[in-house]
Amino acid sequence: MQHWIQKFRNAFRGIWLGSLGETSFLVHALAAILVSCIAFLLRCDVWEWCVLLLCIAMVMSLELMNSSIEFLAKGLCREENESVGKSLDIASGAVLCASIFAALIGLLVLGSRLAQHVL
């Protein structure tokens, strides 16, 4: 049991370290709170909540992975390295891609729900 407790402790520490001082993580967290408040006010269905929360989890998880790769790259390679730079750019691109699609999905879900309330 102690083994599992330590694993969860390490995981929560990782979330803390990945979010600490990262403005991108903060922006995504604020967006997640805003989307959740809007979904609550629009009384979204369970399936809509599932889709929105899955998008939020995807973006936040990729943001943590990106931070992890950045920490690892800085720790292993102090000098300028083209391969490391490309790796960092690819990780950032993954976050951007997920963020764009999450925003589009959010607009579709919340927009259709808003249209139902207005019409």
C-alpha positions in Angstrom: 0.0 0.0 0.0 2.9 2.4 0.9 4.2 1.9 -2.7 0.9 3.2 -4.2 0.8 6.1 -1.8 4.3 7.1 -2.8 3.3 6.9 -6.5 0.4 9.2 -6.0 2.5 11.5 -3.9 5.0 11.7 -6.8 2.3 12.2 -9.4 0.8 15.1 -7.4 4.3 16.6 -7.0 4.7 16.3 -10.7 1.5 18.3 -11.3 2.7 20.9 -8.9 6.1 21.1 -10.5 4.7 21.2 -14.0 2.3 24.0 -13.2 4.6 26.1 -11.0 5.7 29.2 -12.8 4.3 28.1 -16.1 2.1 30.8 -17.6 0.8 28.5 -20.3 -0.5 26.1 -17.6 -2.2 29.0 -15.8 -3.9 30.2 -18.9 -5.2 26.8 -19.7 -6.4 26.3 -16.1 -8.3 29.6 -16.2 -9.8 28.6 -19.6 -10.9 25.3 -18.0 -12.5 27.1 -15.1 -14.3 29.5 -17.5 -15.5 26.6 -19.8 -16.7 24.7 -16.7 -18.7 27.7 -15.4 -20.3 28.3 -18.8 -21.2 24.6 -19.1 -22.8 24.7 -15.6 -24.8 27.9 -16.4 -26.0 26.4 -19.7 -26.9 23.1 -17.9 -24.9 20.9 -20.3 -25.9 17.2 -20.5 -23.6 14.5 -19.1 -22.2 13.6 -22.5 -21.4 17.3 -23.2 -19.6 17.5 -19.8 -17.7 14.3 -20.7 -16.5 15.8 -24.0 -15.5 19.1 -22.4 -13.7 17.5 -19.5 -11.9 15.1 -21.9 -10.7 18.1 -23.9 -9.6 19.9 -20.8 -7.7 16.8 -19.5 -6.1 16.4 -22.9 -4.7 19.9 -23.1 -3.6 20.0 -19.4 -1.9 16.6 -19.7 -0.1 17.7 -22.9 1.0 20.9 -21.2 2.5 18.9 -18.3 4.3 16.6 -20.8 5.6 19.7 -22.6 6.9 21.0 -19.3 8.5 17.7 -18.5 10.3 17.6 -21.8 11.5 21.2 -21.3 12.9 20.3 -17.8 14.6 17.2 -19.2 16.1 19.1 -22.1 17.5 21.9 -19.8 18.9 19.3 -17.4 20.6 17.2 -20.1 21.8 19.8 -22.6 23.0 23.2 -21.5 24.3 24.3 -24.9 22.3 25.0 -28.0 21.3 21.7 -29.7 19.3 21.6 -32.9 17.7 18.2 -32.1 16.7 19.3 -28.6 15.2 22.5 -30.1 13.2 20.5 -32.6 11.9 18.2 -29.9 10.8 21.2 -27.8 9.1 22.7 -30.8 7.3 19.5 -31.5 6.1 19.2 -27.9 4.8 22.8 -28.0 3.1 22.1 -31.3 1.3 19.2 -29.7 -0.1 21.5 -27.0 -1.1 24.0 -29.6 -2.8 21.4 -31.8 -4.7 20.0 -28.8 -5.7 23.5 -27.7 -7.0 24.5 -31.1 -9.2 21.4 -31.4 -10.3 21.7 -27.8 -11.4 25.3 -28.4 -13.3 24.2 -31.6 -15.0 21.4 -29.7 -15.8 23.7 -26.9 -17.3 26.3 -29.3 -19.4 23.5 -30.9 -20.7 22.1 -27.6 -21.3 25.4 -25.8 -22.4 27.2 -28.9 -25.1 24.7 -29.7 -26.2 24.7 -26.1 -26.4 28.5 -26.1 -28.4 28.4 -29.3 -30.9 26.1 -27.7 -31.4 28.5 -24.8 -31.7 31.6 -27.1 -34.0 30.1 -29.7 
